């Protein structure tokens, strides 16, 4: 394999690793949403909301800091914790 091909492969692999470190891939119903992580990490890179309560999801600091509450609101999810999140967000805007 020539040197240019090796460099190209390493650049592609590096870019893929950077994307994995930078974004959460959230599976909500039948769709995949991407959330920017608050810092580079592999924690909760792939996360499914299936069979999880809103309270459980919002209890995960990494996801909450990344803005999963706003995403759940946009997707129409319901729950007492989400109502509190909406109220806190509205108070911060005022």
PyMOL Python script that loads the backbone (N, CA, C, O; Angstrom):
from pymol import cmd

cmd.read_pdbstr("""\
ATOM      1  N   UNK A   1       0.851  -1.177   0.000  1.00  0.00           N
ATOM      2  CA  UNK A   1       0.000   0.000   0.000  1.00  0.00           C
ATOM      3  C   UNK A   1       0.894   1.237   0.000  1.00  0.00           C
ATOM      4  O   UNK A   1       1.858   1.318   0.761  1.00  0.00           O
ATOM      5  N   UNK A   2       0.576   2.168  -0.833  1.00  0.00           N
ATOM      6  CA  UNK A   2       1.410   3.368  -0.937  1.00  0.00           C
ATOM      7  C   UNK A   2       1.211   4.271   0.283  1.00  0.00           C
ATOM      8  O   UNK A   2       0.234   4.139   1.020  1.00  0.00           O
ATOM      9  N   UNK A   3       2.147   5.177   0.472  1.00  0.00           N
ATOM     10  CA  UNK A   3       2.118   6.082   1.614  1.00  0.00           C
ATOM     11  C   UNK A   3       0.906   6.988   1.627  1.00  0.00           C
ATOM     12  O   UNK A   3       0.361   7.282   2.691  1.00  0.00           O
ATOM     13  N   UNK A   4       0.478   7.433   0.459  1.00  0.00           N
ATOM     14  CA  UNK A   4      -0.676   8.332   0.379  1.00  0.00           C
ATOM     15  C   UNK A   4      -1.954   7.606   0.798  1.00  0.00           C
ATOM     16  O   UNK A   4      -2.805   8.191   1.469  1.00  0.00           O
ATOM     17  N   UNK A   5      -2.094   6.342   0.410  1.00  0.00           N
ATOM     18  CA  UNK A   5      -3.268   5.562   0.798  1.00  0.00           C
ATOM     19  C   UNK A   5      -3.297   5.360   2.310  1.00  0.00           C
ATOM     20  O   UNK A   5      -4.357   5.455   2.929  1.00  0.00           O
ATOM     21  N   UNK A   6      -2.142   5.082   2.906  1.00  0.00           N
ATOM     22  CA  UNK A   6      -2.077   4.899   4.360  1.00  0.00           C
ATOM     23  C   UNK A   6      -2.468   6.183   5.079  1.00  0.00           C
ATOM     24  O   UNK A   6      -3.223   6.143   6.051  1.00  0.00           O
ATOM     25  N   UNK A   7      -1.968   7.306   4.618  1.00  0.00           N
ATOM     26  CA  UNK A   7      -2.308   8.598   5.234  1.00  0.00           C
ATOM     27  C   UNK A   7      -3.801   8.856   5.092  1.00  0.00           C
ATOM     28  O   UNK A   7      -4.444   9.302   6.042  1.00  0.00           O
ATOM     29  N   UNK A   8      -4.353   8.583   3.926  1.00  0.00           N
ATOM     30  CA  UNK A   8      -5.784   8.784   3.686  1.00  0.00           C
ATOM     31  C   UNK A   8      -6.615   7.933   4.645  1.00  0.00           C
ATOM     32  O   UNK A   8      -7.594   8.418   5.212  1.00  0.00           O
ATOM     33  N   UNK A   9      -6.236   6.675   4.830  1.00  0.00           N
ATOM     34  CA  UNK A   9      -6.963   5.781   5.738  1.00  0.00           C
ATOM     35  C   UNK A   9      -6.876   6.290   7.171  1.00  0.00           C
ATOM     36  O   UNK A   9      -7.878   6.281   7.886  1.00  0.00           O
ATOM     37  N   UNK A  10      -5.700   6.734   7.606  1.00  0.00           N
ATOM     38  CA  UNK A  10      -5.546   7.264   8.960  1.00  0.00           C
ATOM     39  C   UNK A  10      -6.364   8.540   9.162  1.00  0.00           C
ATOM     40  O   UNK A  10      -6.920   8.754  10.239  1.00  0.00           O
ATOM     41  N   UNK A  11      -6.440   9.375   8.149  1.00  0.00           N
ATOM     42  CA  UNK A  11      -7.244  10.598   8.245  1.00  0.00           C
ATOM     43  C   UNK A  11      -8.726  10.244   8.381  1.00  0.00           C
ATOM     44  O   UNK A  11      -9.428  10.844   9.194  1.00  0.00           O
ATOM     45  N   UNK A  12      -9.202   9.294   7.608  1.00  0.00           N
ATOM     46  CA  UNK A  12     -10.602   8.858   7.682  1.00  0.00           C
ATOM     47  C   UNK A  12     -10.897   8.257   9.056  1.00  0.00           C
ATOM     48  O   UNK A  12     -11.918   8.578   9.664  1.00  0.00           O
ATOM     49  N   UNK A  13     -10.016   7.391   9.548  1.00  0.00           N
ATOM     50  CA  UNK A  13     -10.207   6.783  10.865  1.00  0.00           C
ATOM     51  C   UNK A  13     -10.178   7.837  11.967  1.00  0.00           C
ATOM     52  O   UNK A  13     -10.964   7.769  12.912  1.00  0.00           O
ATOM     53  N   UNK A  14      -9.285   8.804  11.851  1.00  0.00           N
ATOM     54  CA  UNK A  14      -9.205   9.890  12.834  1.00  0.00           C
ATOM     55  C   UNK A  14     -10.468  10.729  12.843  1.00  0.00           C
ATOM     56  O   UNK A  14     -10.961  11.108  13.906  1.00  0.00           O
ATOM     57  N   UNK A  15     -10.989  11.019  11.671  1.00  0.00           N
ATOM     58  CA  UNK A  15     -12.227  11.799  11.576  1.00  0.00           C
ATOM     59  C   UNK A  15     -13.402  11.029  12.184  1.00  0.00           C
ATOM     60  O   UNK A  15     -14.233  11.614  12.878  1.00  0.00           O
ATOM     61  N   UNK A  16     -13.471   9.732  11.928  1.00  0.00           N
ATOM     62  CA  UNK A  16     -14.547   8.911  12.498  1.00  0.00           C
ATOM     63  C   UNK A  16     -14.445   8.871  14.021  1.00  0.00           C
ATOM     64  O   UNK A  16     -15.461   8.966  14.710  1.00  0.00           O
ATOM     65  N   UNK A  17     -13.242   8.734  14.546  1.00  0.00           N
ATOM     66  CA  UNK A  17     -13.046   8.740  15.996  1.00  0.00           C
ATOM     67  C   UNK A  17     -13.441  10.080  16.589  1.00  0.00           C
ATOM     68  O   UNK A  17     -14.066  10.125  17.649  1.00  0.00           O
ATOM     69  N   UNK A  18     -13.090  11.165  15.927  1.00  0.00           N
ATOM     70  CA  UNK A  18     -13.450  12.499  16.409  1.00  0.00           C
ATOM     71  C   UNK A  18     -14.971  12.674  16.466  1.00  0.00           C
ATOM     72  O   UNK A  18     -15.490  13.256  17.418  1.00  0.00           O
ATOM     73  N   UNK A  19     -15.678  12.178  15.465  1.00  0.00           N
ATOM     74  CA  UNK A  19     -17.146  12.264  15.458  1.00  0.00           C
ATOM     75  C   UNK A  19     -17.715  11.454  16.616  1.00  0.00           C
ATOM     76  O   UNK A  19     -18.642  11.907  17.288  1.00  0.00           O
ATOM     77  N   UNK A  20     -17.176  10.265  16.858  1.00  0.00           N
ATOM     78  CA  UNK A  20     -17.650   9.441  17.973  1.00  0.00           C
ATOM     79  C   UNK A  20     -17.386  10.107  19.320  1.00  0.00           C
ATOM     80  O   UNK A  20     -18.189   9.975  20.243  1.00  0.00           O
ATOM     81  N   UNK A  21     -16.281  10.813  19.439  1.00  0.00           N
ATOM     82  CA  UNK A  21     -15.947  11.500  20.683  1.00  0.00           C
ATOM     83  C   UNK A  21     -16.762  12.780  20.868  1.00  0.00           C
ATOM     84  O   UNK A  21     -16.932  13.237  21.998  1.00  0.00           O
ATOM     85  N   UNK A  22     -17.263  13.358  19.800  1.00  0.00           N
ATOM     86  CA  UNK A  22     -17.902  14.671  19.831  1.00  0.00           C
ATOM     87  C   UNK A  22     -19.428  14.655  19.894  1.00  0.00           C
ATOM     88  O   UNK A  22     -20.029  15.654  20.287  1.00  0.00           O
ATOM     89  N   UNK A  23     -20.065  13.559  19.521  1.00  0.00           N
ATOM     90  CA  UNK A  23     -21.526  13.534  19.417  1.00  0.00           C
ATOM     91  C   UNK A  23     -22.139  12.337  20.122  1.00  0.00           C
ATOM     92  O   UNK A  23     -21.560  11.251  20.156  1.00  0.00           O
ATOM     93  N   UNK A  24     -23.339  12.560  20.692  1.00  0.00           N
ATOM     94  CA  UNK A  24     -24.201  11.489  21.182  1.00  0.00           C
ATOM     95  C   UNK A  24     -25.121  11.125  20.024  1.00  0.00           C
ATOM     96  O   UNK A  24     -25.649  12.011  19.352  1.00  0.00           O
ATOM     97  N   UNK A  25     -25.314   9.848  19.788  1.00  0.00           N
ATOM     98  CA  UNK A  25     -26.275   9.380  18.789  1.00  0.00           C
ATOM     99  C   UNK A  25     -27.459   8.821  19.567  1.00  0.00           C
ATOM    100  O   UNK A  25     -27.362   7.753  20.171  1.00  0.00           O
ATOM    101  N   UNK A  26     -28.573   9.539  19.552  1.00  0.00           N
ATOM    102  CA  UNK A  26     -29.730   9.213  20.361  1.00  0.00           C
ATOM    103  C   UNK A  26     -30.802   8.580  19.485  1.00  0.00           C
ATOM    104  O   UNK A  26     -31.229   9.166  18.491  1.00  0.00           O
ATOM    105  N   UNK A  27     -31.236   7.378  19.861  1.00  0.00           N
ATOM    106  CA  UNK A  27     -32.309   6.686  19.147  1.00  0.00           C
ATOM    107  C   UNK A  27     -33.619   6.992  19.859  1.00  0.00           C
ATOM    108  O   UNK A  27     -33.831   6.554  20.990  1.00  0.00           O
ATOM    109  N   UNK A  28     -34.504   7.749  19.195  1.00  0.00           N
ATOM    110  CA  UNK A  28     -35.814   8.086  19.735  1.00  0.00           C
ATOM    111  C   UNK A  28     -36.850   7.572  18.751  1.00  0.00           C
ATOM    112  O   UNK A  28     -36.905   8.000  17.598  1.00  0.00           O
ATOM    113  N   UNK A  29     -37.666   6.646  19.228  1.00  0.00           N
ATOM    114  CA  UNK A  29     -38.662   5.987  18.383  1.00  0.00           C
ATOM    115  C   UNK A  29     -37.962   5.396  17.160  1.00  0.00           C
ATOM    116  O   UNK A  29     -37.116   4.515  17.311  1.00  0.00           O
ATOM    117  N   UNK A  30     -38.290   5.853  15.966  1.00  0.00           N
ATOM    118  CA  UNK A  30     -37.679   5.309  14.747  1.00  0.00           C
ATOM    119  C   UNK A  30     -36.685   6.267  14.113  1.00  0.00           C
ATOM    120  O   UNK A  30     -36.397   6.160  12.921  1.00  0.00           O
ATOM    121  N   UNK A  31     -36.159   7.198  14.892  1.00  0.00           N
ATOM    122  CA  UNK A  31     -35.227   8.165  14.318  1.00  0.00           C
ATOM    123  C   UNK A  31     -33.942   8.239  15.150  1.00  0.00           C
ATOM    124  O   UNK A  31     -33.907   7.851  16.318  1.00  0.00           O
ATOM    125  N   UNK A  32     -32.905   8.742  14.514  1.00  0.00           N
ATOM    126  CA  UNK A  32     -31.616   8.940  15.175  1.00  0.00           C
ATOM    127  C   UNK A  32     -31.344  10.434  15.195  1.00  0.00           C
ATOM    128  O   UNK A  32     -31.386  11.100  14.160  1.00  0.00           O
ATOM    129  N   UNK A  33     -31.064  10.954  16.388  1.00  0.00           N
ATOM    130  CA  UNK A  33     -30.742  12.374  16.556  1.00  0.00           C
ATOM    131  C   UNK A  33     -29.317  12.487  17.080  1.00  0.00           C
ATOM    132  O   UNK A  33     -28.863  11.644  17.853  1.00  0.00           O
ATOM    133  N   UNK A  34     -28.626  13.520  16.661  1.00  0.00           N
ATOM    134  CA  UNK A  34     -27.263  13.761  17.127  1.00  0.00           C
ATOM    135  C   UNK A  34     -27.251  14.955  18.065  1.00  0.00           C
ATOM    136  O   UNK A  34     -27.845  15.994  17.773  1.00  0.00           O
ATOM    137  N   UNK A  35     -26.569  14.800  19.198  1.00  0.00           N
ATOM    138  CA  UNK A  35     -26.387  15.890  20.148  1.00  0.00           C
ATOM    139  C   UNK A  35     -24.899  16.123  20.330  1.00  0.00           C
ATOM    140  O   UNK A  35     -24.138  15.172  20.507  1.00  0.00           O
ATOM    141  N   UNK A  36     -24.480  17.366  20.289  1.00  0.00           N
ATOM    142  CA  UNK A  36     -23.076  17.716  20.528  1.00  0.00           C
ATOM    143  C   UNK A  36     -22.761  17.457  21.997  1.00  0.00           C
ATOM    144  O   UNK A  36     -23.503  17.898  22.875  1.00  0.00           O
ATOM    145  N   UNK A  37     -21.671  16.748  22.271  1.00  0.00           N
ATOM    146  CA  UNK A  37     -21.257  16.470  23.646  1.00  0.00           C
ATOM    147  C   UNK A  37     -20.646  17.722  24.264  1.00  0.00           C
ATOM    148  O   UNK A  37     -20.110  18.578  23.560  1.00  0.00           O
ATOM    149  N   UNK A  38     -20.734  17.817  25.587  1.00  0.00           N
ATOM    150  CA  UNK A  38     -20.170  18.980  26.278  1.00  0.00           C
ATOM    151  C   UNK A  38     -18.644  18.910  26.312  1.00  0.00           C
ATOM    152  O   UNK A  38     -17.983  19.942  26.421  1.00  0.00           O
ATOM    153  N   UNK A  39     -18.082  17.714  26.220  1.00  0.00           N
ATOM    154  CA  UNK A  39     -16.637  17.537  26.108  1.00  0.00           C
ATOM    155  C   UNK A  39     -16.361  16.193  25.431  1.00  0.00           C
ATOM    156  O   UNK A  39     -17.240  15.333  25.377  1.00  0.00           O
ATOM    157  N   UNK A  40     -15.159  16.013  24.923  1.00  0.00           N
ATOM    158  CA  UNK A  40     -14.821  14.796  24.191  1.00  0.00           C
ATOM    159  C   UNK A  40     -14.793  13.599  25.140  1.00  0.00           C
ATOM    160  O   UNK A  40     -14.038  13.584  26.112  1.00  0.00           O
ATOM    161  N   UNK A  41     -15.613  12.609  24.851  1.00  0.00           N
ATOM    162  CA  UNK A  41     -15.695  11.394  25.652  1.00  0.00           C
ATOM    163  C   UNK A  41     -16.414  10.312  24.851  1.00  0.00           C
ATOM    164  O   UNK A  41     -17.081  10.601  23.858  1.00  0.00           O
ATOM    165  N   UNK A  42     -16.273   9.083  25.285  1.00  0.00           N
ATOM    166  CA  UNK A  42     -17.011   7.991  24.647  1.00  0.00           C
ATOM    167  C   UNK A  42     -18.242   7.590  25.465  1.00  0.00           C
ATOM    168  O   UNK A  42     -18.973   6.683  25.070  1.00  0.00           O
ATOM    169  N   UNK A  43     -18.478   8.258  26.605  1.00  0.00           N
ATOM    170  CA  UNK A  43     -19.624   7.935  27.438  1.00  0.00           C
ATOM    171  C   UNK A  43     -20.925   8.297  26.727  1.00  0.00           C
ATOM    172  O   UNK A  43     -21.070   9.396  26.191  1.00  0.00           O
ATOM    173  N   UNK A  44     -21.860   7.364  26.731  1.00  0.00           N
ATOM    174  CA  UNK A  44     -23.185   7.548  26.133  1.00  0.00           C
ATOM    175  C   UNK A  44     -23.110   7.999  24.677  1.00  0.00           C
ATOM    176  O   UNK A  44     -23.916   8.820  24.238  1.00  0.00           O
ATOM    177  N   UNK A  45     -22.151   7.468  23.931  1.00  0.00           N
ATOM    178  CA  UNK A  45     -22.049   7.802  22.510  1.00  0.00           C
ATOM    179  C   UNK A  45     -23.277   7.310  21.765  1.00  0.00           C
ATOM    180  O   UNK A  45     -23.811   8.019  20.912  1.00  0.00           O
ATOM    181  N   UNK A  46     -23.728   6.112  22.078  1.00  0.00           N
ATOM    182  CA  UNK A  46     -24.937   5.563  21.471  1.00  0.00           C
ATOM    183  C   UNK A  46     -25.918   5.303  22.603  1.00  0.00           C
ATOM    184  O   UNK A  46     -25.610   4.574  23.546  1.00  0.00           O
ATOM    185  N   UNK A  47     -27.113   5.909  22.506  1.00  0.00           N
ATOM    186  CA  UNK A  47     -28.089   5.810  23.587  1.00  0.00           C
ATOM    187  C   UNK A  47     -29.484   5.664  23.001  1.00  0.00           C
ATOM    188  O   UNK A  47     -29.875   6.416  22.109  1.00  0.00           O
ATOM    189  N   UNK A  48     -30.227   4.693  23.506  1.00  0.00           N
ATOM    190  CA  UNK A  48     -31.600   4.471  23.070  1.00  0.00           C
ATOM    191  C   UNK A  48     -32.550   4.882  24.191  1.00  0.00           C
ATOM    192  O   UNK A  48     -32.323   4.564  25.358  1.00  0.00           O
ATOM    193  N   UNK A  49     -33.607   5.585  23.829  1.00  0.00           N
ATOM    194  CA  UNK A  49     -34.598   5.994  24.817  1.00  0.00           C
ATOM    195  C   UNK A  49     -35.702   4.952  24.984  1.00  0.00           C
ATOM    196  O   UNK A  49     -36.601   5.127  25.807  1.00  0.00           O
ATOM    197  N   UNK A  50     -35.639   3.888  24.221  1.00  0.00           N
ATOM    198  CA  UNK A  50     -36.678   2.863  24.265  1.00  0.00           C
ATOM    199  C   UNK A  50     -36.731   2.231  25.656  1.00  0.00           C
ATOM    200  O   UNK A  50     -35.708   1.851  26.225  1.00  0.00           O
ATOM    201  N   UNK A  51     -37.946   2.132  26.183  1.00  0.00           N
ATOM    202  CA  UNK A  51     -38.221   1.509  27.484  1.00  0.00           C
ATOM    203  C   UNK A  51     -37.531   2.231  28.640  1.00  0.00           C
ATOM    204  O   UNK A  51     -37.284   1.625  29.683  1.00  0.00           O
ATOM    205  N   UNK A  52     -37.218   3.510  28.472  1.00  0.00           N
ATOM    206  CA  UNK A  52     -36.613   4.300  29.544  1.00  0.00           C
ATOM    207  C   UNK A  52     -37.526   5.481  29.843  1.00  0.00           C
ATOM    208  O   UNK A  52     -38.056   6.117  28.931  1.00  0.00           O
ATOM    209  N   UNK A  53     -37.703   5.764  31.113  1.00  0.00           N
ATOM    210  CA  UNK A  53     -38.545   6.900  31.483  1.00  0.00           C
ATOM    211  C   UNK A  53     -37.786   8.204  31.251  1.00  0.00           C
ATOM    212  O   UNK A  53     -36.556   8.224  31.199  1.00  0.00           O
ATOM    213  N   UNK A  54     -38.533   9.275  31.114  1.00  0.00           N
ATOM    214  CA  UNK A  54     -37.932  10.594  30.936  1.00  0.00           C
ATOM    215  C   UNK A  54     -37.092  10.941  32.162  1.00  0.00           C
ATOM    216  O   UNK A  54     -36.024  11.540  32.039  1.00  0.00           O
ATOM    217  N   UNK A  55     -37.580  10.563  33.346  1.00  0.00           N
ATOM    218  CA  UNK A  55     -36.852  10.830  34.578  1.00  0.00           C
ATOM    219  C   UNK A  55     -35.490  10.145  34.562  1.00  0.00           C
ATOM    220  O   UNK A  55     -34.487  10.739  34.957  1.00  0.00           O
ATOM    221  N   UNK A  56     -35.458   8.895  34.104  1.00  0.00           N
ATOM    222  CA  UNK A  56     -34.204   8.143  34.036  1.00  0.00           C
ATOM    223  C   UNK A  56     -33.235   8.812  33.057  1.00  0.00           C
ATOM    224  O   UNK A  56     -32.045   8.938  33.347  1.00  0.00           O
ATOM    225  N   UNK A  57     -33.741   9.235  31.913  1.00  0.00           N
ATOM    226  CA  UNK A  57     -32.896   9.859  30.892  1.00  0.00           C
ATOM    227  C   UNK A  57     -32.320  11.175  31.404  1.00  0.00           C
ATOM    228  O   UNK A  57     -31.131  11.442  31.234  1.00  0.00           O
ATOM    229  N   UNK A  58     -33.164  11.999  32.032  1.00  0.00           N
ATOM    230  CA  UNK A  58     -32.708  13.298  32.530  1.00  0.00           C
ATOM    231  C   UNK A  58     -31.784  13.174  33.733  1.00  0.00           C
ATOM    232  O   UNK A  58     -31.085  14.128  34.074  1.00  0.00           O
ATOM    233  N   UNK A  59     -31.770  12.009  34.382  1.00  0.00           N
ATOM    234  CA  UNK A  59     -30.877  11.797  35.526  1.00  0.00           C
ATOM    235  C   UNK A  59     -29.426  11.574  35.085  1.00  0.00           C
ATOM    236  O   UNK A  59     -28.522  11.595  35.920  1.00  0.00           O
ATOM    237  N   UNK A  60     -29.196  11.363  33.800  1.00  0.00           N
ATOM    238  CA  UNK A  60     -27.844  11.134  33.291  1.00  0.00           C
ATOM    239  C   UNK A  60     -27.223  12.499  32.983  1.00  0.00           C
ATOM    240  O   UNK A  60     -27.627  13.178  32.039  1.00  0.00           O
ATOM    241  N   UNK A  61     -26.240  12.887  33.789  1.00  0.00           N
ATOM    242  CA  UNK A  61     -25.633  14.218  33.677  1.00  0.00           C
ATOM    243  C   UNK A  61     -25.085  14.509  32.284  1.00  0.00           C
ATOM    244  O   UNK A  61     -25.309  15.591  31.741  1.00  0.00           O
ATOM    245  N   UNK A  62     -24.369  13.551  31.705  1.00  0.00           N
ATOM    246  CA  UNK A  62     -23.762  13.757  30.383  1.00  0.00           C
ATOM    247  C   UNK A  62     -24.808  14.146  29.342  1.00  0.00           C
ATOM    248  O   UNK A  62     -24.600  15.074  28.560  1.00  0.00           O
ATOM    249  N   UNK A  63     -25.922  13.438  29.337  1.00  0.00           N
ATOM    250  CA  UNK A  63     -26.963  13.695  28.344  1.00  0.00           C
ATOM    251  C   UNK A  63     -27.710  14.989  28.647  1.00  0.00           C
ATOM    252  O   UNK A  63     -28.056  15.740  27.734  1.00  0.00           O
ATOM    253  N   UNK A  64     -27.958  15.248  29.929  1.00  0.00           N
ATOM    254  CA  UNK A  64     -28.665  16.474  30.302  1.00  0.00           C
ATOM    255  C   UNK A  64     -27.848  17.710  29.922  1.00  0.00           C
ATOM    256  O   UNK A  64     -28.394  18.688  29.412  1.00  0.00           O
ATOM    257  N   UNK A  65     -26.537  17.661  30.173  1.00  0.00           N
ATOM    258  CA  UNK A  65     -25.666  18.787  29.817  1.00  0.00           C
ATOM    259  C   UNK A  65     -25.624  19.008  28.305  1.00  0.00           C
ATOM    260  O   UNK A  65     -25.476  20.135  27.833  1.00  0.00           O
ATOM    261  N   UNK A  66     -25.756  17.920  27.561  1.00  0.00           N
ATOM    262  CA  UNK A  66     -25.724  18.023  26.092  1.00  0.00           C
ATOM    263  C   UNK A  66     -27.038  18.564  25.530  1.00  0.00           C
ATOM    264  O   UNK A  66     -27.091  18.972  24.370  1.00  0.00           O
ATOM    265  N   UNK A  67     -28.102  18.570  26.346  1.00  0.00           N
ATOM    266  CA  UNK A  67     -29.365  19.132  25.889  1.00  0.00           C
ATOM    267  C   UNK A  67     -30.418  18.119  25.497  1.00  0.00           C
ATOM    268  O   UNK A  67     -31.272  18.402  24.657  1.00  0.00           O
ATOM    269  N   UNK A  68     -30.366  16.935  26.100  1.00  0.00           N
ATOM    270  CA  UNK A  68     -31.367  15.930  25.728  1.00  0.00           C
ATOM    271  C   UNK A  68     -32.768  16.343  26.157  1.00  0.00           C
ATOM    272  O   UNK A  68     -33.750  15.915  25.551  1.00  0.00           O
ATOM    273  N   UNK A  69     -32.872  17.172  27.198  1.00  0.00           N
ATOM    274  CA  UNK A  69     -34.192  17.644  27.623  1.00  0.00           C
ATOM    275  C   UNK A  69     -34.883  18.407  26.520  1.00  0.00           C
ATOM    276  O   UNK A  69     -36.066  18.188  26.256  1.00  0.00           O
ATOM    277  N   UNK A  70     -34.158  19.305  25.870  1.00  0.00           N
ATOM    278  CA  UNK A  70     -34.721  20.074  24.757  1.00  0.00           C
ATOM    279  C   UNK A  70     -35.113  19.151  23.611  1.00  0.00           C
ATOM    280  O   UNK A  70     -36.145  19.351  22.970  1.00  0.00           O
ATOM    281  N   UNK A  71     -34.293  18.150  23.360  1.00  0.00           N
ATOM    282  CA  UNK A  71     -34.594  17.196  22.290  1.00  0.00           C
ATOM    283  C   UNK A  71     -35.865  16.410  22.607  1.00  0.00           C
ATOM    284  O   UNK A  71     -36.699  16.198  21.727  1.00  0.00           O
ATOM    285  N   UNK A  72     -36.014  15.981  23.852  1.00  0.00           N
ATOM    286  CA  UNK A  72     -37.213  15.242  24.241  1.00  0.00           C
ATOM    287  C   UNK A  72     -38.457  16.116  24.132  1.00  0.00           C
ATOM    288  O   UNK A  72     -39.522  15.637  23.742  1.00  0.00           O
ATOM    289  N   UNK A  73     -38.328  17.389  24.473  1.00  0.00           N
ATOM    290  CA  UNK A  73     -39.452  18.320  24.340  1.00  0.00           C
ATOM    291  C   UNK A  73     -39.847  18.433  22.868  1.00  0.00           C
ATOM    292  O   UNK A  73     -41.031  18.376  22.534  1.00  0.00           O
ATOM    293  N   UNK A  74     -38.856  18.594  21.988  1.00  0.00           N
ATOM    294  CA  UNK A  74     -39.135  18.709  20.555  1.00  0.00           C
ATOM    295  C   UNK A  74     -39.800  17.446  20.005  1.00  0.00           C
ATOM    296  O   UNK A  74     -40.644  17.516  19.112  1.00  0.00           O
ATOM    297  N   UNK A  75     -39.406  16.290  20.552  1.00  0.00           N
ATOM    298  CA  UNK A  75     -39.952  15.028  20.067  1.00  0.00           C
ATOM    299  C   UNK A  75     -41.306  14.696  20.708  1.00  0.00           C
ATOM    300  O   UNK A  75     -41.922  13.681  20.381  1.00  0.00           O
ATOM    301  N   UNK A  76     -41.764  15.563  21.625  1.00  0.00           N
ATOM    302  CA  UNK A  76     -43.095  15.392  22.204  1.00  0.00           C
ATOM    303  C   UNK A  76     -43.175  14.387  23.327  1.00  0.00           C
ATOM    304  O   UNK A  76     -44.261  13.881  23.615  1.00  0.00           O
ATOM    305  N   UNK A  77     -42.068  14.078  23.972  1.00  0.00           N
ATOM    306  CA  UNK A  77     -42.086  13.142  25.095  1.00  0.00           C
ATOM    307  C   UNK A  77     -42.734  13.804  26.299  1.00  0.00           C
ATOM    308  O   UNK A  77     -42.695  15.027  26.436  1.00  0.00           O
ATOM    309  N   UNK A  78     -43.329  13.000  27.172  1.00  0.00           N
ATOM    310  CA  UNK A  78     -44.034  13.513  28.336  1.00  0.00           C
ATOM    311  C   UNK A  78     -43.458  12.899  29.613  1.00  0.00           C
ATOM    312  O   UNK A  78     -42.905  11.800  29.604  1.00  0.00           O
ATOM    313  N   UNK A  79     -43.607  13.646  30.708  1.00  0.00           N
ATOM    314  CA  UNK A  79     -43.166  13.163  32.013  1.00  0.00           C
ATOM    315  C   UNK A  79     -43.061  14.319  32.986  1.00  0.00           C
ATOM    316  O   UNK A  79     -42.885  15.467  32.579  1.00  0.00           O
ATOM    317  N   UNK A  80     -43.170  14.016  34.277  1.00  0.00           N
ATOM    318  CA  UNK A  80     -43.113  15.066  35.302  1.00  0.00           C
ATOM    319  C   UNK A  80     -41.761  15.770  35.281  1.00  0.00           C
ATOM    320  O   UNK A  80     -41.703  16.995  35.389  1.00  0.00           O
ATOM    321  N   UNK A  81     -40.678  15.016  35.145  1.00  0.00           N
ATOM    322  CA  UNK A  81     -39.344  15.619  35.129  1.00  0.00           C
ATOM    323  C   UNK A  81     -39.190  16.535  33.920  1.00  0.00           C
ATOM    324  O   UNK A  81     -38.524  17.567  34.008  1.00  0.00           O
ATOM    325  N   UNK A  82     -39.787  16.176  32.814  1.00  0.00           N
ATOM    326  CA  UNK A  82     -39.701  16.993  31.610  1.00  0.00           C
ATOM    327  C   UNK A  82     -40.475  18.293  31.786  1.00  0.00           C
ATOM    328  O   UNK A  82     -40.052  19.337  31.289  1.00  0.00           O
ATOM    329  N   UNK A  83     -41.602  18.241  32.488  1.00  0.00           N
ATOM    330  CA  UNK A  83     -42.355  19.463  32.782  1.00  0.00           C
ATOM    331  C   UNK A  83     -41.511  20.400  33.642  1.00  0.00           C
ATOM    332  O   UNK A  83     -41.495  21.609  33.408  1.00  0.00           O
ATOM    333  N   UNK A  84     -40.805  19.848  34.642  1.00  0.00           N
ATOM    334  CA  UNK A  84     -39.909  20.670  35.464  1.00  0.00           C
ATOM    335  C   UNK A  84     -38.803  21.251  34.603  1.00  0.00           C
ATOM    336  O   UNK A  84     -38.430  22.411  34.774  1.00  0.00           O
ATOM    337  N   UNK A  85     -38.272  20.458  33.679  1.00  0.00           N
ATOM    338  CA  UNK A  85     -37.209  20.926  32.783  1.00  0.00           C
ATOM    339  C   UNK A  85     -37.717  22.089  31.927  1.00  0.00           C
ATOM    340  O   UNK A  85     -37.014  23.085  31.752  1.00  0.00           O
ATOM    341  N   UNK A  86     -38.932  21.963  31.395  1.00  0.00           N
ATOM    342  CA  UNK A  86     -39.516  23.037  30.583  1.00  0.00           C
ATOM    343  C   UNK A  86     -39.649  24.313  31.397  1.00  0.00           C
ATOM    344  O   UNK A  86     -39.315  25.398  30.921  1.00  0.00           O
ATOM    345  N   UNK A  87     -40.141  24.184  32.634  1.00  0.00           N
ATOM    346  CA  UNK A  87     -40.324  25.352  33.487  1.00  0.00           C
ATOM    347  C   UNK A  87     -38.986  26.013  33.805  1.00  0.00           C
ATOM    348  O   UNK A  87     -38.876  27.238  33.773  1.00  0.00           O
ATOM    349  N   UNK A  88     -37.965  25.204  34.112  1.00  0.00           N
ATOM    350  CA  UNK A  88     -36.640  25.753  34.413  1.00  0.00           C
ATOM    351  C   UNK A  88     -36.069  26.461  33.190  1.00  0.00           C
ATOM    352  O   UNK A  88     -35.449  27.517  33.316  1.00  0.00           O
ATOM    353  N   UNK A  89     -36.274  25.886  32.014  1.00  0.00           N
ATOM    354  CA  UNK A  89     -35.769  26.509  30.783  1.00  0.00           C
ATOM    355  C   UNK A  89     -36.450  27.841  30.528  1.00  0.00           C
ATOM    356  O   UNK A  89     -35.800  28.803  30.120  1.00  0.00           O
ATOM    357  N   UNK A  90     -37.750  27.905  30.764  1.00  0.00           N
ATOM    358  CA  UNK A  90     -38.491  29.148  30.557  1.00  0.00           C
ATOM    359  C   UNK A  90     -38.042  30.204  31.555  1.00  0.00           C
ATOM    360  O   UNK A  90     -37.946  31.377  31.195  1.00  0.00           O
ATOM    361  N   UNK A  91     -37.762  29.821  32.803  1.00  0.00           N
ATOM    362  CA  UNK A  91     -37.308  30.757  33.820  1.00  0.00           C
ATOM    363  C   UNK A  91     -35.928  31.313  33.475  1.00  0.00           C
ATOM    364  O   UNK A  91     -35.661  32.491  33.714  1.00  0.00           O
ATOM    365  N   UNK A  92     -35.047  30.477  32.913  1.00  0.00           N
ATOM    366  CA  UNK A  92     -33.706  30.912  32.518  1.00  0.00           C
ATOM    367  C   UNK A  92     -33.773  31.931  31.388  1.00  0.00           C
ATOM    368  O   UNK A  92     -32.949  32.843  31.327  1.00  0.00           O
ATOM    369  N   UNK A  93     -34.744  31.784  30.493  1.00  0.00           N
ATOM    370  CA  UNK A  93     -34.886  32.702  29.361  1.00  0.00           C
ATOM    371  C   UNK A  93     -35.356  34.086  29.801  1.00  0.00           C
ATOM    372  O   UNK A  93     -35.039  35.088  29.159  1.00  0.00           O
ATOM    373  N   UNK A  94     -36.123  34.137  30.911  1.00  0.00           N
ATOM    374  CA  UNK A  94     -36.642  35.427  31.389  1.00  0.00           C
ATOM    375  C   UNK A  94     -35.597  36.282  32.038  1.00  0.00           C
ATOM    376  O   UNK A  94     -35.895  37.390  32.484  1.00  0.00           O
TER     377      UNK A  94
END
""", "prot")
cmd.dss("prot")
cmd.show_as("cartoon", "prot")
cmd.util.cbc("prot")
cmd.orient("prot")
